[in-house]
Amino acid sequence: MDPIHSNAQASEPQWLEPPTSTNHDKFLEQRIEELEQQVAAYDALLNELPDLFERKFQERLAPILERYQLLSEQQQKNATTAETPLLQSTKSPDNVVRFPGIKLMSFLRSRKRSA
């Protein structure tokens, strides 16, 4: 250790005014007022917090909703194109071929041969 600084000690603070009970009370009142203002500011921030979270949530949700809507529209468009037939008849709605005058049972009976 340094022998010059071995007995060094912090000096006591020098007050401009000697502390009195009125100065001390005034200091405490001022400090209480500052703390009350700080608490009021924190309360205001706490009141704004739910709105802030809601805005941030909506900002993050918007791209997801947009993507969902685009996928939904694309899926609906694909579903409608899959449901439409490639060949559509212009006159009749069904594609059934009918043969007039042929009765299947009588046709089969006349073909039977006797032994």
Secondary structure, 3 states (H helix, E strand, C coil): CCCCCCCCCCCCCCCCCCCCHHHHHHHHHHHHHHHHHHHHHHHHHHHHHHHHHHHHHHHHHHHHHHHHHHHHHHHHHHHHHHHCCCCCCCCCCCCCCCCCCCCHHHHHHHCCCCC
